[in-house]
Structure formats: structure tokens, C-alpha cells
């Protein structure tokens, strides 16, 4: 866990240093411009619209499926919560410190 935090910090610092150089800033601006151009294309917007409508249509189905899954898990986890509760709390404590 600490190794991944260190790598994340190292990557963030490298990104900051890279963005401070003129060449790095130009690369970042070029990537940003290409992303904005792609986002504005009609075929991309049409696909985004399709995905949004599919998500809106399926949200109730997904919600029902999740509720059913939770209902199935509740009874089986109620009897075994004593053993797994301690390890879950320890995991949270380790992640926050």
C-alpha cells in the first residue's frame, strides 16, 4: 500500500515538473485540443447520447437486481458477521492511516 502511494506521489510530481516546462505544456495543450475536437464530433456525441439513453432505460432494472442481490445476501451474512466484522474494521483502519 505504501509503495503504491509513493509511486502515485512520484508520478504526480513528475507530471507537475513536466507541465512546468514549455515543451511539456505544449504537449498537454495539444492533447487537450485533440480531446476537445474528438468530443465535439457528431459521431461521438451521437454515441454519447445512445449510451445515456441506454443507462437511463436500464437504471430501474439494475436497481431491482441489486436490491434482490442484497436481500439474498443479508440472511447469510447475518450469522457470520462476528468473524468478518473485525477484519473489515482492521482493513479500514489500515487504509486511513
C-alpha positions as CSV (number, residue, x, y, z in Angstrom):
1,X,0.0,0.0,0.0
2,X,2.8,2.4,0.9
3,X,4.6,1.5,-2.3
4,X,1.6,2.4,-4.5
5,X,1.2,5.7,-2.6
6,X,4.9,6.5,-3.2
7,X,4.5,5.7,-6.9
8,X,1.4,7.9,-7.1
9,X,3.2,10.8,-5.4
10,X,6.2,10.3,-7.7
11,X,4.0,10.3,-10.8
12,X,2.2,13.4,-9.7
13,X,5.5,15.2,-9.0
14,X,6.8,14.2,-12.4
15,X,3.6,15.4,-14.0
16,X,3.9,18.8,-12.3
17,X,7.5,19.2,-13.4
18,X,6.7,18.1,-16.9
19,X,3.8,20.6,-17.1
20,X,6.1,23.5,-15.9
21,X,8.4,23.1,-18.9
22,X,7.4,24.8,-22.2
23,X,7.7,21.6,-24.2
24,X,5.6,19.7,-21.6
25,X,2.9,22.5,-21.6
26,X,2.7,22.3,-25.4
27,X,2.2,18.5,-25.3
28,X,-0.5,18.9,-22.6
29,X,-2.2,21.7,-24.7
30,X,-2.1,19.5,-27.9
31,X,-3.6,16.5,-26.1
32,X,-6.3,18.8,-24.6
33,X,-7.1,20.3,-28.1
34,X,-7.4,16.8,-29.6
35,X,-9.7,15.6,-26.9
36,X,-11.9,18.6,-27.3
37,X,-12.0,18.1,-31.0
38,X,-13.0,14.5,-30.6
39,X,-15.6,15.3,-28.1
40,X,-17.2,17.8,-30.4
41,X,-17.5,15.4,-33.3
42,X,-21.1,14.5,-34.2
43,X,-20.5,10.7,-34.3
44,X,-19.0,10.9,-30.7
45,X,-21.9,12.9,-29.5
46,X,-24.4,10.5,-31.1
47,X,-22.7,7.6,-29.3
48,X,-22.7,9.5,-26.0
49,X,-26.5,10.1,-26.5
50,X,-27.1,6.4,-27.2
51,X,-25.2,5.4,-24.1
52,X,-27.0,7.9,-21.9
53,X,-30.4,6.7,-23.1
54,X,-29.4,3.1,-22.5
55,X,-28.3,3.9,-19.0
56,X,-31.5,5.8,-18.2
57,X,-33.6,2.9,-19.6
58,X,-31.7,0.3,-17.5
59,X,-31.2,2.1,-14.2
60,X,-34.5,0.7,-12.8
61,X,-33.6,-2.9,-13.8
62,X,-30.1,-2.6,-12.3
63,X,-31.6,-1.2,-9.1
64,X,-34.0,-4.1,-8.8
65,X,-31.3,-6.6,-9.5
66,X,-29.0,-5.0,-6.8
67,X,-31.9,-4.9,-4.3
68,X,-32.6,-8.6,-4.9
69,X,-28.9,-9.5,-4.5
70,X,-28.7,-7.6,-1.2
71,X,-31.9,-9.3,0.0
72,X,-30.3,-12.7,-0.8
73,X,-27.0,-11.8,1.0
74,X,-28.5,-10.3,4.1
75,X,-29.7,-13.5,5.8
76,X,-26.5,-15.5,5.1
77,X,-24.2,-12.7,6.3
78,X,-26.2,-12.0,9.5
79,X,-25.0,-15.3,11.0
80,X,-21.3,-14.8,10.1
81,X,-20.9,-11.1,10.8
82,X,-19.0,-11.7,14.1
83,X,-16.0,-13.2,12.3
84,X,-15.7,-10.9,9.3
85,X,-16.6,-7.7,11.1
86,X,-13.2,-7.5,12.9
87,X,-11.2,-8.0,9.7
88,X,-13.2,-5.4,7.8
89,X,-12.6,-2.8,10.5
90,X,-8.9,-3.5,10.5
91,X,-8.7,-3.0,6.8
92,X,-10.4,0.4,7.1
93,X,-8.0,1.4,9.9
94,X,-5.0,0.5,7.8
95,X,-6.3,2.4,4.8
96,X,-6.8,5.6,6.6
97,X,-3.5,5.8,8.5
